Amino acid sequence: MIWKILLLSIGMMGVVAFLMSFNVIFRKKRFPNSHIGASREMAKRGISCATSQDREARQKGTAF
C-alpha cells in the first residue's frame, strides 16, 4: 500500500514539474527583460541598477 502511494505521488510530482516547465522548454518566447536598466520609467526618474551605479562611480573615482 505504501509503495502505491509513493509511486503515485512521485508520478504526480513529475507531471506537475513537466507542466510547470512546459512554456520554458517548448515555446520560443523567452523571459521578459526585468533588468532595472531596461525600464523606461526607471530611466525617466534617473534610477539605474546597483551594478551600473558602481561602475560609474569607479570610473569617476568616487567609489567607497
VEXDREN-2710 file (C-alpha; in Angstrom, 1 decimal):
% VEXDREN-2710
k/r/px/py/pz
1/MET/0.0/0.0/0.0
2/ILE/2.8/2.4/0.9
3/TRP/4.6/1.7/-2.4
4/LYS/1.5/2.5/-4.4
5/ILE/1.1/5.9/-2.7
6/LEU/4.8/6.6/-3.0
7/LEU/4.9/5.8/-6.7
8/LEU/1.7/7.7/-7.3
9/SER/3.0/10.8/-5.5
10/ILE/6.3/10.7/-7.4
11/GLY/4.4/10.3/-10.7
12/MET/2.2/13.3/-9.9
13/MET/5.2/15.4/-8.9
14/GLY/6.8/14.5/-12.2
15/VAL/3.7/15.5/-14.2
16/VAL/3.4/18.8/-12.2
17/ALA/7.1/19.6/-12.8
18/PHE/6.7/18.9/-16.6
19/LEU/3.6/21.1/-16.8
20/MET/5.2/24.0/-14.9
21/SER/8.3/23.9/-17.3
22/PHE/6.3/23.5/-20.5
23/ASN/6.4/27.1/-21.5
24/VAL/10.1/27.4/-20.9
25/ILE/11.0/24.2/-22.8
26/PHE/8.7/24.2/-25.8
27/ARG/7.8/27.8/-26.6
28/LYS/10.2/30.2/-28.3
29/LYS/9.0/33.2/-26.2
30/ARG/11.7/33.9/-23.6
31/PHE/11.6/35.5/-20.2
32/PRO/10.9/39.3/-20.2
33/ASN/13.8/41.6/-19.5
34/SER/13.2/42.6/-15.9
35/HIS/16.6/44.4/-15.5
36/ILE/16.2/47.8/-14.0
37/GLY/18.3/49.4/-16.7
38/ALA/15.8/48.3/-19.3
39/SER/12.9/50.1/-17.7
40/ARG/11.9/53.4/-19.3
41/GLU/10.1/54.6/-16.2
42/MET/13.2/54.0/-14.0
43/ALA/15.3/55.8/-16.6
44/LYS/12.9/58.8/-16.5
45/ARG/13.5/59.0/-12.8
46/GLY/17.2/58.6/-13.1
47/ILE/17.3/55.3/-11.3
48/SER/19.7/52.6/-12.6
49/CYS/20.8/49.3/-11.2
50/ALA/23.4/49.0/-8.5
51/THR/26.0/47.4/-10.9
52/SER/25.7/50.3/-13.3
53/GLN/26.0/52.9/-10.5
54/ASP/29.0/51.1/-9.1
55/ARG/30.7/51.0/-12.5
56/GLU/30.1/54.8/-13.0
57/ALA/31.4/55.6/-9.5
58/ARG/34.5/53.6/-10.1
59/GLN/35.1/55.4/-13.4
60/LYS/34.7/58.7/-11.7
61/GLY/37.0/57.6/-8.9
62/THR/34.3/58.3/-6.2
63/ALA/33.8/54.6/-5.2
64/PHE/33.7/53.9/-1.5
END
